[in-house]
Amino acid sequence: MYKEIIYMNADISFGYTDGGHACCIIKYQGMEFVGEATCHPEDEDMCNEKTGLTIAHMRAQIKFLQHYKDNNLRPRLSALEHLHNCIK
């Protein structure tokens, strides 16, 4: 559920860079998280647009959620642990 709340303020766009790389950009509070996907030359017969965009979106989501965890959740958790220790 927290992911949906975070994404309400995010702008997600899909596209292609030069050379046919699939690209997904998540813009959230002035920051951009870019996920890219390329197809290996030996696997070109199995690659398609939806697969590339899905992989790029997942990579952008991973970067976004790592940033959110490191800069929002961990400081809150450490403050909560400090409060808990003070109460004991």
VOBA-1610 file (N, C-alpha, C; in pm, whole numbers, padded with zeros to 5 digits, always signed):
BEGIN
Met+00080-00119+00000Met+00000+00000+00000Met+00085+00126+00000Tyr+00201+00125+00069Tyr+00283+00244+00076Tyr+00333+00285-00062Lys+00354+00187-00150Lys+00404+00219-00284Lys+00302+00302-00362Glu+00173+00272-00348Glu+00071+00349-00417Glu+00064+00491-00364Ile+00081+00508-00233Ile+00078+00641-00174Ile+00195+00724-00225Ile+00312+00665-00233Ile+00431+00735-00282Ile+00412+00774-00428Tyr+00361+00683-00508Tyr+00351+00705-00652Tyr+00243+00806-00690Met+00155+00844-00596Met+00052+00942-00631Met+00115+01073-00675Asn+00231+01108-00622Asn+00298+01232-00656Asn+00410+01212-00757Ala+00424+01095-00815Ala+00532+01066-00908Ala+00482+01077-01052Asp+00572+01120-01140Asp+00544+01128-01283Asp+00628+01021-01351Ile+00562+00926-01417Ile+00631+00814-01480Ile+00618+00827-01631Ser+00731+00819-01701Ser+00728+00827-01847Ser+00814+00716-01906Phe+00774+00669-02024Phe+00844+00563-02094Phe+00891+00614-02230Gly+00997+00556-02281Gly+01045+00594-02413Gly+01165+00512-02451Tyr+01230+00557-02557Tyr+01348+00488-02608Tyr+01462+00587-02624Thr+01583+00542-02593Thr+01702+00623-02616Thr+01761+00580-02750Asp+01869+00643-02790Asp+01934+00605-02916Asp+01982+00461-02907Gly+01967+00388-03014Gly+02010+00250-03018Gly+01904+00152-02975Gly+01781+00196-02949Gly+01673+00105-02916Gly+01667+00062-02772His+01730+00134-02682His+01723+00100-02541His+01589+00147-02485Ala+01521+00061-02414Ala+01397+00099-02346Ala+01433+00178-02222Cys+01357+00281-02193Cys+01390+00370-02083Cys+01264+00407-02005Cys+01276+00411-01874Cys+01166+00453-01788Cys+01221+00557-01691Ile+01150+00669-01678Ile+01193+00775-01588Ile+01082+00799-01486Ile+01117+00793-01359Ile+01024+00825-01251Ile+01071+00957-01192Lys+00987+01060-01198Lys+01018+01190-01140Lys+00939+01204-01010Tyr+01012+01229-00902Tyr+00949+01240-00771Tyr+01020+01348-00691Gln+00949+01452-00655Gln+01000+01563-00575Gln+01130+01619-00632Gly+01133+01644-00761Gly+01249+01706-00825Gly+01364+01612-00855Met+01351+01484-00825Met+01457+01387-00853Met+01410+01294-00963Glu+01505+01244-01042Glu+01474+01151-01150Glu+01542+01018-01125Phe+01467+00912-01142Phe+01519+00776-01128Phe+01500+00709-01263Val+01610+00671-01325Val+01607+00620-01462Val+01637+00471-01461Gly+01553+00396-01530Gly+01576+00253-01551Gly+01589+00229-01700Glu+01689+00154-01739Glu+01711+00125-01881Glu+01719-00026-01902Ala+01680-00067-02021Ala+01688-00208-02058Ala+01735-00217-02203Thr+01826-00309-02227Thr+01873-00333-02363Thr+01859-00481-02394Cys+01858-00512-02518Cys+01848-00651-02562Cys+01985-00697-02610His+02028-00811-02562His+02154-00868-02608His+02139-00908-02754Pro+02241-00886-02837Pro+02230-00918-02979Pro+02191-01064-03008Glu+02231-01156-02922Glu+02198-01296-02944Glu+02051-01327-02912Asp+01986-01239-02836Asp+01848-01263-02794Asp+01748-01173-02865Glu+01784-01115-02977Glu+01695-01021-03045Glu+01565-01086-03092Asp+01567-01215-03119Asp+01444-01281-03165Asp+01341-01294-03053Met+01383-01288-02926Met+01290-01302-02813Met+01249-01167-02753Cys+01315-01059-02790Cys+01287-00928-02731Cys+01167-00863-02796Asn+01092-00790-02717Asn+00984-00709-02770Asn+00971-00583-02687Glu+00884-00494-02730Glu+00869-00363-02667Glu+00819-00373-02523Lys+00718-00455-02500Lys+00660-00465-02365Lys+00759-00521-02264Thr+00835-00620-02305Thr+00934-00678-02214Thr+01040-00575-02177Gly+01089-00502-02275Gly+01191-00400-02248Gly+01140-00290-02157Leu+01018-00243-02181Leu+00963-00138-02097Leu+00934-00188-01955Thr+00893-00313-01943Thr+00869-00370-01810Thr+00999-00380-01731Ile+01104-00425-01795Ile+01234-00437-01727Ile+01285-00298-01688Ala+01273-00201-01778Ala+01317-00064-01748Ala+01237-00006-01632His+01106-00031-01629His+01022+00020-01521His+01061-00042-01387Met+01087-00171-01386Met+01127-00238-01262Met+01260-00183-01211Arg+01353-00157-01301Arg+01483-00102-01259Arg+01468+00038-01203Ala+01383+00119-01263Ala+01358+00254-01210Ala+01289+00246-01074Gln+01195+00153-01059Gln+01127+00135-00930Gln+01225+00094-00821Ile+01318+00005-00854Ile+01417-00040-00756Ile+01501+00078-00708Lys+01547+00161-00801Lys+01626+00279-00763Lys+01545+00374-00677Phe+01420+00396-00717Phe+01333+00486-00642Phe+01309+00434-00501Leu+01274+00307-00487Leu+01244+00252-00355Leu+01368+00244-00267Gln+01487+00221-00325Gln+01610+00224-00246Gln+01635+00364-00191His+01612+00465-00276His+01627+00603-00231His+01527+00634-00120Tyr+01403+00593-00138Tyr+01299+00619-00037Tyr+01334+00551+00094Lys+01383+00428+00087Lys+01420+00354+00207Lys+01535+00423+00281Asp+01638+00462+00206Asp+01756+00520+00270Asp+01731+00660+00325Asn+01647+00739+00260Asn+01631+00878+00299Asn+01503+00908+00376Asn+01407+00817+00378Asn+01283+00842+00451Asn+01258+00739+00561Leu+01268+00612+00527Leu+01230+00509+00623Leu+01336+00486+00731Arg+01463+00478+00691Arg+01568+00452+00790Arg+01581+00562+00894Pro+01580+00692+00856Pro+01585+00795+00960Pro+01465+00790+01055Arg+01347+00761+01003Arg+01229+00749+01089Arg+01241+00631+01184Leu+01293+00520+01133Leu+01310+00402+01217Leu+01412+00427+01327Ser+01522+00493+01295Ser+01622+00521+01399Ser+01567+00618+01503Ala+01485+00714+01462Ala+01423+00805+01559Ala+01325+00729+01648Leu+01251+00636+01590Leu+01158+00555+01668Leu+01233+00465+01766Glu+01344+00406+01723Glu+01425+00323+01815Glu+01482+00408+01928His+01526+00529+01897His+01579+00618+02001His+01470+00653+02101Leu+01351+00682+02054Leu+01239+00712+02143Leu+01205+00591+02231His+01207+00475+02171His+01178+00352+02246His+01282+00329+02355Asn+01409+00354+02324Asn+01515+00337+02423Asn+01504+00441+02535Cys+01460+00563+02500Cys+01443+00667+02603Cys+01328+00633+02696Ile+01223+00573+02642Ile+01108+00537+02724Ile+01145+00425+02822Lys+01229+00331+02779Lys+01271+00222+02867Lys+01347+00278+02983
//
